[in-house]
Each structure stands twice: as structure tokens, then as C-alpha cells.
Amino acid sequence: MTTAHMFLFDALPAPCSNRNPHPIPCVQSHVMQKSAWIWFVGCAVWFLDGVEQLHVHAQAHAELAFMLAMLFLVAGFFYRNQKK
């Protein structure tokens, strides 16, 4: 590796790991945990949209809305369960 490449790698922010020789506070996972609620709100909104579309007999739109609601729910659980 050239000196220029080493300089570029040293300038990059350090990943969140315990093996980092120069530890810095890892705030990324904490921020992701605190902002997980937005995924659950999105899940609720897509679910309500699906219910509304079933009410007006738009089956294809309702199916898409329910699939997106499930995606948002899974994403919410994923972001909520990030390691501290």
C-alpha cells in the first residue's frame, strides 16, 4: 500500500468495533435505536392506508400497502435491536 493510500485510510472515520486501535465513541447504533420509532409510525400509516384501500375495494393497492407495512415493521425491530 502506498503512503497516499494509508493517509486516505487514516482519514476515514473508524468503524464501531472493539478491535479499533484508536477507539472513538460509537454513537451510530444509539442514534439508530432512538430513531426506530419512525419505522413503527410508518408501519402504522401504511397499515391504515391498506385498510382504507380495502374499504374502497382497491385490492392491488391494499396488498402493496400491507407489504410495505410489514417491511416497515421488520425495519423497526431491526433498528430497535441494535447493539449498544
C-alpha positions in Angstrom: 0.0 0.0 0.0 1.3 3.4 -0.8 1.7 6.3 1.6 -1.2 8.1 -0.1 -3.5 5.1 0.4 -2.5 4.8 4.0 -3.2 8.5 4.5 -6.7 8.1 3.0 -7.5 5.1 5.2 -6.3 7.0 8.3 -8.6 9.9 7.4 -11.7 7.7 7.2 -13.9 7.5 10.3 -13.3 4.5 12.4 -15.9 1.8 12.4 -17.7 0.9 15.6 -15.8 -2.1 16.9 -13.8 -3.1 19.9 -10.8 -4.0 17.8 -10.2 -0.4 16.7 -6.7 0.6 17.9 -7.9 4.2 18.2 -11.3 3.9 19.9 -13.9 6.6 19.4 -17.3 6.7 20.9 -19.8 4.7 18.8 -23.0 6.8 18.6 -24.3 5.3 15.4 -26.2 2.4 17.0 -27.6 4.6 19.8 -28.9 7.0 17.3 -30.5 4.2 15.3 -32.1 2.8 18.4 -33.5 6.2 19.3 -34.9 6.8 15.8 -36.5 3.4 15.5 -39.9 4.8 16.3 -40.2 6.4 12.9 -40.3 3.0 11.3 -43.2 2.0 13.6 -45.1 5.1 12.7 -44.5 4.4 9.0 -45.8 0.8 9.6 -49.0 2.2 11.2 -49.5 4.7 8.4 -49.1 2.0 5.7 -51.4 -0.3 7.6 -54.1 2.3 7.8 -53.6 3.1 4.1 -54.1 -0.6 3.4 -57.3 -0.8 5.5 -58.6 2.3 3.7 -57.9 0.8 0.3 -59.7 -2.4 1.2 -62.7 -0.2 2.1 -62.7 1.4 -1.3 -62.1 -2.0 -3.0 -58.6 -1.3 -4.4 -57.2 -4.8 -3.8 -53.8 -4.3 -5.5 -53.1 -1.0 -3.6 -54.1 -2.6 -0.3 -51.8 -5.6 -0.9 -48.9 -3.3 -1.6 -49.7 -1.1 1.5 -49.7 -4.2 3.7 -46.4 -5.5 2.3 -44.8 -2.1 2.9 -46.3 -2.1 6.5 -44.6 -5.4 7.1 -41.4 -4.1 5.7 -41.5 -1.1 8.0 -42.3 -3.3 11.0 -39.3 -5.5 10.4 -37.1 -2.5 9.9 -38.4 -1.0 13.1 -37.5 -4.2 15.0 -34.1 -4.3 13.3 -33.2 -0.7 14.3 -34.6 -1.1 17.8 -32.5 -4.2 18.5 -29.1 -2.6 17.5 -26.3 -3.3 20.0 -25.4 -0.5 22.3 
